[in-house]
Amino acid sequence: MKKGTVLLFPNYPFPNGIFKDKRIIIINKPEYDDDFIIILTTSRQRNNPGQLGCHRSCYTLGAGQDDSFQQKTWILFHTLQFISQKELCNWIKYKKAIIRNCIDASIINLIIDCIKKSPNVLPKFKQYL
């Protein structure tokens, strides 16, 4: 899998016990046995900024700005997490996650640049982007 791959995680388990479909983006291309870094997205605005582009805590995509997201979507920096290559492959193998498509390279690079600039993202993630 490459940087920018979008996965659909059907019935993603949320901390409040609810299960819903969730889109997840792979934001790095690990070398050798390094882990993937994934990030969650949401189409619910809640307290997220309405303006498109780079923000301290998220990146906002416009509806249809990329084929992967038909609704306005927030890529939430606080959801960054490492996942082993083996675990990610098992998600796909056992259909816990489905590969949907890949975000356009120019857009994923804008998202990564925004993550690198954010004071809210831990250095342990930034060093692998």
MMTF fields as JSON, N, C-alpha, C and O atoms, coordinates in Angstrom:
{
  "mmtfVersion": "1.0.0",
  "mmtfProducer": "UNKNOWN",
  "numBonds": 515,
  "numAtoms": 516,
  "numGroups": 129,
  "numChains": 1,
  "numModels": 1,
  "chainsPerModel": [1],
  "groupsPerChain": [129],
  "chainIdList": ["A"],
  "bondAtomList": [4, 2, 8, 6, 12, 10, 16, 14, 20, 18, 24, 22, 28, 26, 32, 30, 36, 34, 40, 38, 44, 42, 48, 46, 52, 50, 56, 54, 60, 58, 64, 62, 68, 66, 72, 70, 76, 74, 80, 78, 84, 82, 88, 86, 92, 90, 96, 94, 100, 98, 104, 102, 108, 106, 112, 110, 116, 114, 120, 118, 124, 122, 128, 126, 132, 130, 136, 134, 140, 138, 144, 142, 148, 146, 152, 150, 156, 154, 160, 158, 164, 162, 168, 166, 172, 170, 176, 174, 180, 178, 184, 182, 188, 186, 192, 190, 196, 194, 200, 198, 204, 202, 208, 206, 212, 210, 216, 214, 220, 218, 224, 222, 228, 226, 232, 230, 236, 234, 240, 238, 244, 242, 248, 246, 252, 250, 256, 254, 260, 258, 264, 262, 268, 266, 272, 270, 276, 274, 280, 278, 284, 282, 288, 286, 292, 290, 296, 294, 300, 298, 304, 302, 308, 306, 312, 310, 316, 314, 320, 318, 324, 322, 328, 326, 332, 330, 336, 334, 340, 338, 344, 342, 348, 346, 352, 350, 356, 354, 360, 358, 364, 362, 368, 366, 372, 370, 376, 374, 380, 378, 384, 382, 388, 386, 392, 390, 396, 394, 400, 398, 404, 402, 408, 406, 412, 410, 416, 414, 420, 418, 424, 422, 428, 426, 432, 430, 436, 434, 440, 438, 444, 442, 448, 446, 452, 450, 456, 454, 460, 458, 464, 462, 468, 466, 472, 470, 476, 474, 480, 478, 484, 482, 488, 486, 492, 490, 496, 494, 500, 498, 504, 502, 508, 506, 512, 510],
  "bondOrderList": [1, 1, 1, 1, 1, 1, 1, 1, 1, 1, 1, 1, 1, 1, 1, 1, 1, 1, 1, 1, 1, 1, 1, 1, 1, 1, 1, 1, 1, 1, 1, 1, 1, 1, 1, 1, 1, 1, 1, 1, 1, 1, 1, 1, 1, 1, 1, 1, 1, 1, 1, 1, 1, 1, 1, 1, 1, 1, 1, 1, 1, 1, 1, 1, 1, 1, 1, 1, 1, 1, 1, 1, 1, 1, 1, 1, 1, 1, 1, 1, 1, 1, 1, 1, 1, 1, 1, 1, 1, 1, 1, 1, 1, 1, 1, 1, 1, 1, 1, 1, 1, 1, 1, 1, 1, 1, 1, 1, 1, 1, 1, 1, 1, 1, 1, 1, 1, 1, 1, 1, 1, 1, 1, 1, 1, 1, 1, 1],
  "groupList": [{"groupName": "MET", "atomNameList": ["N", "CA", "C", "O"], "elementList": ["N", "C", "C", "O"], "formalChargeList": [0, 0, 0, 0], "bondAtomList": [1, 0, 2, 1, 3, 2], "bondOrderList": [1, 1, 2], "singleLetterCode": "M", "chemCompType": "L-PEPTIDE LINKING"}, {"groupName": "LYS", "atomNameList": ["N", "CA", "C", "O"], "elementList": ["N", "C", "C", "O"], "formalChargeList": [0, 0, 0, 0], "bondAtomList": [1, 0, 2, 1, 3, 2], "bondOrderList": [1, 1, 2], "singleLetterCode": "K", "chemCompType": "L-PEPTIDE LINKING"}, {"groupName": "GLY", "atomNameList": ["N", "CA", "C", "O"], "elementList": ["N", "C", "C", "O"], "formalChargeList": [0, 0, 0, 0], "bondAtomList": [1, 0, 2, 1, 3, 2], "bondOrderList": [1, 1, 2], "singleLetterCode": "G", "chemCompType": "PEPTIDE LINKING"}, {"groupName": "THR", "atomNameList": ["N", "CA", "C", "O"], "elementList": ["N", "C", "C", "O"], "formalChargeList": [0, 0, 0, 0], "bondAtomList": [1, 0, 2, 1, 3, 2], "bondOrderList": [1, 1, 2], "singleLetterCode": "T", "chemCompType": "L-PEPTIDE LINKING"}, {"groupName": "VAL", "atomNameList": ["N", "CA", "C", "O"], "elementList": ["N", "C", "C", "O"], "formalChargeList": [0, 0, 0, 0], "bondAtomList": [1, 0, 2, 1, 3, 2], "bondOrderList": [1, 1, 2], "singleLetterCode": "V", "chemCompType": "L-PEPTIDE LINKING"}, {"groupName": "LEU", "atomNameList": ["N", "CA", "C", "O"], "elementList": ["N", "C", "C", "O"], "formalChargeList": [0, 0, 0, 0], "bondAtomList": [1, 0, 2, 1, 3, 2], "bondOrderList": [1, 1, 2], "singleLetterCode": "L", "chemCompType": "L-PEPTIDE LINKING"}, {"groupName": "PHE", "atomNameList": ["N", "CA", "C", "O"], "elementList": ["N", "C", "C", "O"], "formalChargeList": [0, 0, 0, 0], "bondAtomList": [1, 0, 2, 1, 3, 2], "bondOrderList": [1, 1, 2], "singleLetterCode": "F", "chemCompType": "L-PEPTIDE LINKING"}, {"groupName": "PRO", "atomNameList": ["N", "CA", "C", "O"], "elementList": ["N", "C", "C", "O"], "formalChargeList": [0, 0, 0, 0], "bondAtomList": [1, 0, 2, 1, 3, 2], "bondOrderList": [1, 1, 2], "singleLetterCode": "P", "chemCompType": "L-PEPTIDE LINKING"}, {"groupName": "ASN", "atomNameList": ["N", "CA", "C", "O"], "elementList": ["N", "C", "C", "O"], "formalChargeList": [0, 0, 0, 0], "bondAtomList": [1, 0, 2, 1, 3, 2], "bondOrderList": [1, 1, 2], "singleLetterCode": "N", "chemCompType": "L-PEPTIDE LINKING"}, {"groupName": "TYR", "atomNameList": ["N", "CA", "C", "O"], "elementList": ["N", "C", "C", "O"], "formalChargeList": [0, 0, 0, 0], "bondAtomList": [1, 0, 2, 1, 3, 2], "bondOrderList": [1, 1, 2], "singleLetterCode": "Y", "chemCompType": "L-PEPTIDE LINKING"}, {"groupName": "ILE", "atomNameList": ["N", "CA", "C", "O"], "elementList": ["N", "C", "C", "O"], "formalChargeList": [0, 0, 0, 0], "bondAtomList": [1, 0, 2, 1, 3, 2], "bondOrderList": [1, 1, 2], "singleLetterCode": "I", "chemCompType": "L-PEPTIDE LINKING"}, {"groupName": "ASP", "atomNameList": ["N", "CA", "C", "O"], "elementList": ["N", "C", "C", "O"], "formalChargeList": [0, 0, 0, 0], "bondAtomList": [1, 0, 2, 1, 3, 2], "bondOrderList": [1, 1, 2], "singleLetterCode": "D", "chemCompType": "L-PEPTIDE LINKING"}, {"groupName": "ARG", "atomNameList": ["N", "CA", "C", "O"], "elementList": ["N", "C", "C", "O"], "formalChargeList": [0, 0, 0, 0], "bondAtomList": [1, 0, 2, 1, 3, 2], "bondOrderList": [1, 1, 2], "singleLetterCode": "R", "chemCompType": "L-PEPTIDE LINKING"}, {"groupName": "GLU", "atomNameList": ["N", "CA", "C", "O"], "elementList": ["N", "C", "C", "O"], "formalChargeList": [0, 0, 0, 0], "bondAtomList": [1, 0, 2, 1, 3, 2], "bondOrderList": [1, 1, 2], "singleLetterCode": "E", "chemCompType": "L-PEPTIDE LINKING"}, {"groupName": "SER", "atomNameList": ["N", "CA", "C", "O"], "elementList": ["N", "C", "C", "O"], "formalChargeList": [0, 0, 0, 0], "bondAtomList": [1, 0, 2, 1, 3, 2], "bondOrderList": [1, 1, 2], "singleLetterCode": "S", "chemCompType": "L-PEPTIDE LINKING"}, {"groupName": "GLN", "atomNameList": ["N", "CA", "C", "O"], "elementList": ["N", "C", "C", "O"], "formalChargeList": [0, 0, 0, 0], "bondAtomList": [1, 0, 2, 1, 3, 2], "bondOrderList": [1, 1, 2], "singleLetterCode": "Q", "chemCompType": "L-PEPTIDE LINKING"}, {"groupName": "CYS", "atomNameList": ["N", "CA", "C", "O"], "elementList": ["N", "C", "C", "O"], "formalChargeList": [0, 0, 0, 0], "bondAtomList": [1, 0, 2, 1, 3, 2], "bondOrderList": [1, 1, 2], "singleLetterCode": "C", "chemCompType": "L-PEPTIDE LINKING"}, {"groupName": "HIS", "atomNameList": ["N", "CA", "C", "O"], "elementList": ["N", "C", "C", "O"], "formalChargeList": [0, 0, 0, 0], "bondAtomList": [1, 0, 2, 1, 3, 2], "bondOrderList": [1, 1, 2], "singleLetterCode": "H", "chemCompType": "L-PEPTIDE LINKING"}, {"groupName": "ALA", "atomNameList": ["N", "CA", "C", "O"], "elementList": ["N", "C", "C", "O"], "formalChargeList": [0, 0, 0, 0], "bondAtomList": [1, 0, 2, 1, 3, 2], "bondOrderList": [1, 1, 2], "singleLetterCode": "A", "chemCompType": "L-PEPTIDE LINKING"}, {"groupName": "TRP", "atomNameList": ["N", "CA", "C", "O"], "elementList": ["N", "C", "C", "O"], "formalChargeList": [0, 0, 0, 0], "bondAtomList": [1, 0, 2, 1, 3, 2], "bondOrderList": [1, 1, 2], "singleLetterCode": "W", "chemCompType": "L-PEPTIDE LINKING"}],
  "groupTypeList": [0, 1, 1, 2, 3, 4, 5, 5, 6, 7, 8, 9, 7, 6, 7, 8, 2, 10, 6, 1, 11, 1, 12, 10, 10, 10, 10, 8, 1, 7, 13, 9, 11, 11, 11, 6, 10, 10, 10, 5, 3, 3, 14, 12, 15, 12, 8, 8, 7, 2, 15, 5, 2, 16, 17, 12, 14, 16, 9, 3, 5, 2, 18, 2, 15, 11, 11, 14, 6, 15, 15, 1, 3, 19, 10, 5, 6, 17, 3, 5, 15, 6, 10, 14, 15, 1, 13, 5, 16, 8, 19, 10, 1, 9, 1, 1, 18, 10, 10, 12, 8, 16, 10, 11, 18, 14, 10, 10, 8, 5, 10, 10, 11, 16, 10, 1, 1, 14, 7, 8, 4, 5, 7, 1, 6, 1, 15, 9, 5],
  "groupIdList": [1, 2, 3, 4, 5, 6, 7, 8, 9, 10, 11, 12, 13, 14, 15, 16, 17, 18, 19, 20, 21, 22, 23, 24, 25, 26, 27, 28, 29, 30, 31, 32, 33, 34, 35, 36, 37, 38, 39, 40, 41, 42, 43, 44, 45, 46, 47, 48, 49, 50, 51, 52, 53, 54, 55, 56, 57, 58, 59, 60, 61, 62, 63, 64, 65, 66, 67, 68, 69, 70, 71, 72, 73, 74, 75, 76, 77, 78, 79, 80, 81, 82, 83, 84, 85, 86, 87, 88, 89, 90, 91, 92, 93, 94, 95, 96, 97, 98, 99, 100, 101, 102, 103, 104, 105, 106, 107, 108, 109, 110, 111, 112, 113, 114, 115, 116, 117, 118, 119, 120, 121, 122, 123, 124, 125, 126, 127, 128, 129],
  "secStructList": [7, 7, 6, 6, 3, 3, 3, 3, 3, 3, 3, 3, 3, 7, 6, 6, 1, 7, 3, 3, 3, 3, 3, 3, 3, 3, 7, 7, 7, 7, 7, 6, 6, 7, 7, 3, 3, 3, 3, 3, 3, 3, 1, 7, 7, 6, 6, 1, 7, 1, 1, 1, 3, 3, 7, 1, 1, 3, 3, 3, 3, 7, 6, 6, 1, 5, 6, 6, 5, 1, 1, 7, 3, 3, 3, 3, 4, 4, 4, 7, 3, 3, 3, 7, 2, 2, 2, 2, 2, 2, 2, 2, 2, 6, 6, 1, 1, 3, 3, 3, 3, 3, 7, 7, 2, 2, 2, 2, 2, 2, 2, 2, 2, 2, 2, 2, 2, 7, 6, 6, 1, 7, 2, 2, 2, 2, 6, 6, 7],
  "xCoordList": [0.828, 0.0, 0.874, 1.991, 0.329, 1.138, 0.537, -0.62, 1.356, 0.936, -0.287, -0.295, -1.325, -2.558, -3.654, -4.762, -3.372, -4.396, -5.528, -5.295, -6.751, -7.937, -8.563, -8.848, -8.769, -9.399, -10.776, -10.957, -11.737, -13.041, -13.047, -12.797, -13.329, -13.371, -14.853, -15.377, -15.531, -16.947, -17.093, -16.305, -18.088, -18.366, -17.174, -16.816, -16.565, -15.448, -15.939, -16.963, -15.224, -15.669, -15.244, -14.052, -16.202, -15.929, -15.882, -16.483, -15.171, -15.048, -16.393, -16.496, -17.417, -18.726, -19.573, -20.743, -18.974, -19.676, -20.451, -21.003, -20.503, -21.207, -20.284, -19.071, -20.859, -20.119, -20.649, -21.848, -19.739, -20.112, -18.973, -17.835, -19.298, -18.262, -17.329, -17.771, -16.035, -15.037, -14.006, -13.559, -13.627, -12.545, -11.246, -11.192, -10.219, -8.894, -7.911, -8.028, -6.944, -5.939, -4.57, -4.199, -3.827, -2.421, -1.62, -1.723, -0.814, -0.132, 1.381, 2.084, 1.88, 3.322, 3.549, 2.637, 4.743, 5.174, 6.359, 7.486, 6.105, 7.193, 8.288, 8.061, 9.48, 10.604, 10.781, 10.593, 11.133, 11.426, 10.29, 9.165, 10.571, 9.565, 8.948, 8.304, 9.136, 8.545, 7.015, 6.444, 6.377, 4.919, 4.334, 4.982, 3.095, 2.31, 1.811, 1.664, 1.555, 0.86, -0.491, -0.576, -1.54, -2.89, -3.542, -3.131, -4.569, -5.301, -6.775, -7.119, -7.635, -9.078, -9.644, -9.055, -10.785, -11.484, -12.908, -13.411, -13.542, -14.958, -15.638, -15.012, -16.909, -17.701, -18.647, -19.499, -18.489, -19.296, -18.489, -17.373, -19.059, -18.295, -18.024, -16.895, -19.014, -18.866, -18.07, -18.504, -16.926, -16.108, -14.983, -14.07, -15.037, -13.978, -14.17, -15.302, -13.077, -13.18, -13.911, -13.751, -14.702, -15.46, -14.646, -14.953, -13.608, -12.782, -11.93, -11.389, -11.811, -11.02, -9.535, -9.087, -8.769, -7.322, -6.754, -7.35, -5.571, -4.753, -5.151, -5.335, -5.276, -5.589, -4.687, -4.0, -4.683, -3.833, -4.156, -3.262, -5.429, -5.852, -6.37, -6.67, -6.472, -7.029, -6.739, -6.248, -7.059, -7.037, -8.451, -9.019, -9.026, -10.397, -10.404, -9.864, -11.029, -11.205, -12.619, -13.576, -12.741, -14.059, -14.765, -14.12, -16.079, -16.863, -16.418, -16.446, -16.01, -15.583, -14.21, -13.796, -13.491, -12.136, -11.223, -10.293, -11.498, -10.796, -11.851, -12.843, -11.647, -12.624, -12.892, -13.928, -11.984, -12.129, -13.211, -13.753, -13.526, -14.445, -15.474, -15.142, -16.724, -17.79, -18.407, -19.081, -18.177, -18.676, -17.498, -16.35, -17.796, -16.755, -16.214, -16.984, -14.887, -14.261, -13.127, -12.363, -13.027, -11.968, -11.031, -11.465, -9.749, -8.707, -8.149, -7.493, -8.41, -8.228, -6.861, -6.568, -6.023, -4.642, -4.543, -3.589, -5.496, -5.417, -5.654, -5.481, -6.05, -6.304, -5.123, -5.222, -4.011, -2.826, -2.437, -2.46, -2.083, -1.629, -0.75, -0.873, 0.135, 0.982, 0.239, -0.511, 0.462, -0.07, 0.972, 1.547, 1.21, 2.229, 1.775, 0.581, 2.755, 2.437, 1.627, 0.703, 1.978, 1.269, -0.186, -1.086, -0.416, -1.792, -2.618, -3.772, -2.035, -2.765, -3.092, -4.2, -2.143, -2.399, -3.494, -4.306, -3.517, -4.574, -5.934, -6.942, -5.982, -7.247, -7.813, -9.01, -6.94, -7.387, -7.731, -8.777, -6.848, -7.037, -8.365, -9.088, -8.68, -9.895, -11.063, -12.065, -10.911, -11.964, -12.473, -13.633, -11.602, -11.941, -11.846, -12.526, -10.984, -10.836, -10.776, -10.256, -11.32, -11.386, -10.659, -10.916, -9.758, -9.066, -10.067, -10.652, -10.261, -11.215, -10.516, -10.895, -9.526, -8.801, -7.631, -7.226, -7.089, -5.93, -6.153, -6.608, -5.826, -5.948, -4.903, -3.786, -5.267, -4.349, -3.063, -3.115, -1.921, -0.608, -0.442, 0.129, -0.929, -0.769, -1.554, -1.107, -2.713, -3.535, -2.934, -2.882, -2.481, -1.887, -0.63, -0.342, 0.114, 1.302, 0.925, 1.64, -0.18, -0.668, -1.067, -0.78, -1.723, -2.144, -0.919, -0.885, 0.076, 1.292, 2.043, 2.522, 2.151, 2.8, 2.069, 2.704, 0.758, -0.043, 0.218, 0.356, 0.284, 0.571, 1.937, 2.097, 2.915, 4.272, 4.326, 5.131, 3.479, 3.46, 2.663, 2.843, 1.799, 0.89, 1.616, 2.371, 1.385, 1.966, 1.262, 1.737, 0.13, -0.654, -0.242, -0.803, 0.732, 1.144, 2.481, 3.423, 2.545, 3.762, 4.907, 4.674, 6.136, 7.301, 7.482, 8.025, 7.033, 7.203, 6.477, 6.869, 5.426, 4.745, 5.438, 5.65, 5.789, 6.382, 7.669, 7.937, 8.453, 9.741, 9.594, 10.553, 8.42, 8.228, 7.447, 7.09, 7.191, 6.436, 7.378, 6.932],
  "yCoordList": [-1.179, 0.0, 1.244, 1.255, 2.278, 3.484, 4.624, 4.588, 5.623, 6.849, 7.405, 7.551, 7.718, 8.261, 7.239, 7.602, 5.964, 4.93, 5.184, 5.443, 5.105, 5.287, 3.921, 3.174, 3.613, 2.36, 2.654, 3.63, 1.809, 1.875, 0.793, -0.377, 1.181, 0.259, 0.117, 0.918, -0.912, -1.091, -1.432, -2.199, -0.864, -1.137, -0.849, -1.666, 0.313, 0.73, 0.905, 1.551, 0.339, 0.454, 1.781, 2.04, 2.604, 3.877, 3.68, 2.742, 4.561, 4.427, 4.42, 3.851, 5.045, 5.091, 3.841, 3.791, 2.826, 1.569, 1.502, 0.454, 2.599, 2.627, 2.114, 2.317, 1.452, 0.945, 1.641, 1.612, 2.27, 2.943, 2.784, 2.501, 2.97, 2.963, 4.151, 5.243, 3.929, 4.987, 4.898, 3.806, 6.044, 6.096, 6.416, 7.287, 5.705, 5.83, 6.074, 5.475, 6.951, 7.256, 6.81, 7.055, 6.156, 5.838, 7.058, 7.498, 7.613, 8.865, 8.729, 9.729, 7.51, 7.331, 6.071, 5.268, 5.918, 4.701, 4.174, 4.639, 3.197, 2.73, 1.997, 1.383, 2.09, 1.348, 0.07, 0.06, -0.981, -2.263, -2.687, -2.89, -2.823, -3.289, -2.167, -2.432, -0.915, 0.201, 0.119, -0.52, 0.772, 0.793, 1.798, 2.766, 1.535, 2.529, 3.553, 3.254, 4.755, 5.755, 5.959, 6.228, 5.825, 6.02, 7.189, 7.576, 7.73, 8.852, 8.682, 8.249, 9.026, 8.908, 10.194, 11.269, 10.055, 11.191, 11.248, 10.273, 12.389, 12.504, 13.46, 14.377, 13.233, 14.162, 14.974, 15.711, 14.832, 15.606, 16.813, 16.67, 17.987, 19.197, 19.376, 19.682, 19.196, 19.414, 20.684, 21.768, 20.581, 21.758, 21.988, 22.77, 21.318, 21.452, 22.724, 23.165, 23.319, 24.567, 24.364, 23.336, 25.342, 25.254, 25.593, 25.129, 26.401, 26.836, 25.675, 24.906, 25.548, 24.475, 24.695, 25.829, 23.596, 23.686, 23.302, 22.537, 23.859, 23.491, 24.258, 25.475, 23.513, 24.09, 23.431, 22.456, 23.941, 23.413, 21.948, 21.165, 21.596, 20.279, 19.347, 18.183, 19.862, 19.034, 19.652, 20.775, 18.886, 19.395, 19.202, 18.117, 20.245, 20.177, 20.077, 20.933, 19.009, 18.803, 19.226, 18.966, 19.868, 20.228, 19.032, 18.072, 19.088, 18.019, 17.831, 18.774, 16.625, 16.319, 16.842, 16.706, 17.441, 17.946, 16.804, 17.002, 15.617, 14.406, 13.316, 13.298, 12.408, 11.358, 10.475, 9.813, 10.457, 9.606, 10.099, 9.318, 11.395, 11.987, 12.846, 13.896, 12.401, 13.131, 14.217, 15.116, 14.133, 15.141, 15.934, 15.496, 17.105, 17.85, 16.935, 16.301, 16.864, 15.889, 16.528, 17.334, 16.156, 16.624, 15.467, 14.39, 15.695, 14.71, 15.123, 16.158, 14.318, 14.689, 14.289, 13.102, 15.282, 15.025, 14.265, 13.512, 14.44, 13.738, 12.231, 11.482, 11.792, 10.357, 9.634, 8.447, 10.332, 9.677, 8.478, 8.545, 7.387, 6.214, 5.334, 5.308, 4.618, 3.648, 2.317, 1.962, 1.59, 0.235, -0.587, -0.134, -1.779, -2.618, -3.036, -3.1, -3.319, -3.778, -5.071, -5.269, -5.942, -7.215, -6.994, -7.608, -6.117, -5.862, -5.24, -5.615, -4.294, -3.673, -4.699, -4.704, -5.557, -6.617, -7.566, -8.039, -7.843, -8.699, -8.019, -8.686, -6.699, -5.98, -6.222, -6.459, -6.159, -6.332, -7.801, -8.117, -8.673, -10.115, -10.599, -11.361, -10.156, -10.608, -9.635, -9.714, -8.719, -7.792, -6.89, -6.478, -6.585, -5.573, -4.194, -3.254, -4.089, -2.842, -3.179, -4.221, -2.278, -2.475, -1.311, -0.151, -1.616, -0.555, 0.085, -0.595, 1.404, 2.113, 2.735, 2.478, 3.529, 4.217, 4.958, 4.654, 5.918, 6.658, 8.15, 8.561, 8.947, 10.394, 10.89, 10.373, 11.874, 12.486, 12.891, 13.423, 12.64, 12.884, 14.332, 14.579, 15.284, 16.69, 16.987, 17.777, 16.366, 16.606, 15.918, 16.519, 14.679, 13.998, 14.742, 14.8, 15.306, 16.078, 17.355, 17.751, 18.005, 19.172, 18.769, 19.485, 17.63, 17.142, 16.848, 17.22, 16.189, 15.855, 17.122, 17.22, 18.084, 19.36, 20.037, 20.602, 19.978, 20.566, 19.845, 20.489, 18.522, 17.742, 18.124, 18.289, 18.262, 18.609, 19.984, 20.201, 20.915, 22.267, 22.368, 23.312, 21.415, 21.516, 21.36, 20.408, 22.3, 22.166, 21.086, 20.709, 20.591, 19.59, 18.149, 17.21, 17.966, 16.618, 16.287, 17.078, 15.123, 14.684, 14.455, 13.991, 14.771, 14.569, 13.108, 12.851, 12.163, 10.751, 10.42, 9.488, 11.166, 10.966, 11.749, 11.229, 12.989, 13.866, 13.28, 13.451, 12.605, 12.098, 10.987, 10.691, 10.373, 9.306, 9.736, 8.911, 11.03, 11.528, 12.059, 12.516],
  "zCoordList": [0.0, 0.0, 0.0, 0.519, -0.595, -0.694, 0.102, 0.521, 0.29, 0.967, 0.258, -0.964, 1.036, 0.459, 0.245, -0.147, 0.493, 0.34, 1.328, 2.508, 0.828, 1.671, 1.91, 0.975, 3.19, 3.584, 4.164, 4.891, 3.84, 4.483, 5.548, 5.257, 6.769, 7.898, 8.276, 9.05, 7.724, 8.061, 9.545, 10.099, 10.158, 11.573, 12.478, 13.326, 12.29, 13.127, 14.565, 14.787, 15.548, 16.944, 17.571, 17.734, 17.916, 18.578, 20.09, 20.613, 20.795, 22.26, 22.999, 24.086, 22.419, 23.079, 22.825, 23.205, 22.178, 21.945, 20.64, 20.306, 19.895, 18.609, 17.513, 17.567, 16.524, 15.371, 14.124, 13.849, 13.367, 12.115, 11.115, 11.49, 9.835, 8.805, 9.017, 9.373, 8.794, 8.997, 7.886, 7.534, 7.333, 6.353, 7.073, 7.942, 6.699, 7.296, 6.162, 5.094, 6.392, 5.365, 5.856, 7.004, 4.975, 5.245, 4.818, 3.672, 5.738, 5.394, 5.268, 5.123, 5.322, 5.098, 4.272, 4.074, 3.808, 3.12, 3.912, 3.738, 4.785, 5.654, 4.891, 3.848, 5.458, 4.916, 5.72, 6.936, 5.051, 5.697, 6.622, 6.165, 7.912, 8.869, 9.695, 10.71, 9.274, 10.004, 9.949, 9.065, 10.898, 10.952, 9.965, 9.567, 9.589, 8.862, 9.872, 11.057, 9.391, 10.188, 9.514, 8.316, 10.314, 9.788, 10.524, 11.617, 9.885, 10.466, 10.119, 9.02, 11.063, 10.858, 10.265, 10.382, 9.636, 9.037, 9.58, 10.139, 9.409, 9.76, 8.783, 8.251, 8.564, 7.756, 8.65, 8.154, 9.953, 10.912, 11.382, 11.882, 11.218, 11.515, 13.005, 13.388, 13.835, 15.284, 15.552, 15.162, 16.202, 16.531, 15.531, 15.796, 14.392, 13.392, 12.577, 12.379, 12.102, 11.324, 9.999, 9.34, 9.624, 8.382, 7.146, 6.048, 7.324, 6.203, 5.696, 6.491, 4.385, 3.78, 4.019, 4.189, 4.033, 4.105, 5.451, 6.209, 5.731, 6.878, 8.145, 8.126, 9.234, 10.545, 11.591, 11.284, 12.797, 13.879, 14.209, 14.528, 14.128, 14.602, 13.51, 13.772, 12.291, 11.212, 9.847, 9.736, 8.827, 7.455, 6.928, 7.057, 6.334, 5.839, 4.316, 3.616, 3.824, 2.381, 1.992, 2.721, 0.858, 0.357, -0.254, -0.676, -0.3, -0.921, -2.364, -3.155, -2.703, -4.057, -4.436, -5.587, -3.484, -3.782, -4.216, -4.997, -3.705, -4.112, -4.282, -3.554, -5.236, -5.5, -4.282, -4.22, -3.324, -2.15, -1.194, -0.412, -1.254, -0.291, -1.005, -1.555, -0.995, -1.674, -0.795, -1.297, 0.517, 1.452, 1.99, 1.912, 2.534, 3.237, 4.325, 5.046, 4.447, 5.335, 6.115, 5.582, 7.394, 8.27, 8.562, 8.973, 8.348, 8.651, 10.009, 10.132, 11.011, 12.412, 12.949, 13.087, 13.251, 13.658, 14.981, 15.177, 15.888, 17.168, 17.033, 17.994, 15.833, 15.622, 14.982, 14.672, 14.782, 14.221, 15.084, 16.313, 14.42, 15.162, 14.292, 13.067, 14.955, 14.274, 14.207, 15.116, 13.117, 12.986, 12.249, 11.259, 12.727, 12.092, 10.7, 10.407, 9.852, 8.504, 8.561, 7.772, 9.496, 9.636, 10.024, 9.451, 10.998, 11.429, 10.312, 10.11, 9.587, 8.484, 7.401, 6.864, 7.085, 6.095, 6.58, 5.784, 7.873, 8.422, 8.351, 8.115, 8.55, 8.393, 7.003, 6.842, 5.999, 4.61, 4.353, 3.786, 4.772, 4.548, 5.128, 4.486, 6.338, 7.017, 6.845, 7.556, 5.888, 5.473, 6.598, 6.592, 7.564, 8.562, 7.926, 8.338, 6.908, 6.152, 4.672, 4.274, 3.869, 2.415, 1.756, 2.078, 0.842, 0.099, -0.859, -1.702, -0.723, -1.577, -2.777, -3.92, -2.533, -3.599, -2.978, -1.856, -3.694, -3.203, -3.444, -4.512, -2.435, -2.563, -3.564, -3.614, -4.343, -5.296, -4.569, -3.46, -5.192, -4.572, -4.112, -3.05, -4.894, -4.49, -3.215, -2.384, -3.054, -1.861, -0.643, 0.43, -0.779, 0.379, 0.828, 2.023, -0.108, 0.267, 1.024, 1.944, 0.656, 1.401, 2.827, 3.787, 2.947, 4.263, 5.126, 6.299, 4.56, 5.311, 5.712, 6.842, 4.812, 5.157, 6.321, 7.211, 6.311, 7.382, 8.711, 9.751, 8.676, 9.886, 10.444, 11.653, 9.562, 10.001, 10.662, 11.568, 10.22, 10.773, 12.071, 12.841, 12.311, 13.447, 14.783, 14.975, 15.708, 17.044, 17.867, 18.938, 17.364, 18.088, 17.769, 18.334, 16.87, 16.469, 17.127, 17.083, 17.728, 18.413, 17.432, 16.316, 17.827, 16.972, 16.527, 15.453, 17.346, 16.964, 15.664, 14.961, 15.333, 14.06, 12.953, 11.857, 13.235, 12.225, 11.641, 10.452, 12.445, 11.965, 10.918, 10.206, 10.814, 9.846, 8.607, 7.766, 8.509, 7.333, 6.279, 5.227]
}
